[in-house]
Amino acid sequence: MKVKEWLKFGLGSQAGVNAVRHTSELTLLNFSYLNSQFQIPETDNKLMLGAYYANYAYAGEGTNWGWMAGAEKELVKDKFSILTDYFFWY
């Protein structure tokens, strides 16, 4: 969803079932997120920040909620970029 030319928001989810062979129990896996993207004025560079939820089957032990951040540096317009991302939880 584009709020301004330089600010966008996204909402999404990935879901499925486990593919573990040593058990006959099927478990639903889920990763859901809300993120924002800020385009730095007069450049094609972008910064991203968001939050996520991942259930136990997806993320394992520990907290299921966390934050994610990233950056994109465009090297060739609309063709080639370098991306970085970081996930952290509390």
VENCORFEN-V750033 format. One record per pair of residues at least 24 apart in sequence whose ideal C-beta (glycine too) atoms are under 8 Angstrom apart, sorted by the first residue. I is the first residue (numbers start at 1). GAP is how many residues later the second one is. D is the distance in Angstrom with one decimal. If there is no record, write none. Layout:
I&GAP&D + I&GAP&D
//
This chain:
5&34&7.6 + 6&32&6.4 + 6&33&4.4 + 6&35&6.5 + 7&29&6.9 + 7&30&7.3 + 7&31&5.8 + 7&32&7.6 + 8&28&7.0 + 8&29&4.5 + 9&25&7.3 + 9&26&7.1 + 9&27&5.2 + 9&28&7.7 + 10&24&7.3 + 10&25&4.9 + 10&26&7.7 + 10&27&7.2 + 10&40&7.6 + 11&24&8.0 + 18&39&6.0 + 27&30&4.3 + 28&27&7.3 + 28&29&6.4 + 29&26&6.7 + 29&28&4.6 + 29&29&4.4 + 30&24&6.8 + 30&25&4.6 + 30&27&7.5 + 30&28&5.9 + 31&24&8.0 + 31&27&5.2 + 31&28&7.8 + 33&35&7.1 + 35&33&7.0 + 44&30&3.9 + 44&33&6.5 + 45&26&7.3 + 45&27&6.6 + 45&28&5.5 + 45&29&6.6 + 46&25&6.9 + 46&26&4.3 + 47&24&5.5 + 48&24&7.5 + 48&37&7.6 + 52&35&7.6 + 62&27&6.8 + 63&26&5.1 + 63&27&6.4 + 65&24&6.8 + 65&25&7.5 + 66&24&7.0
//
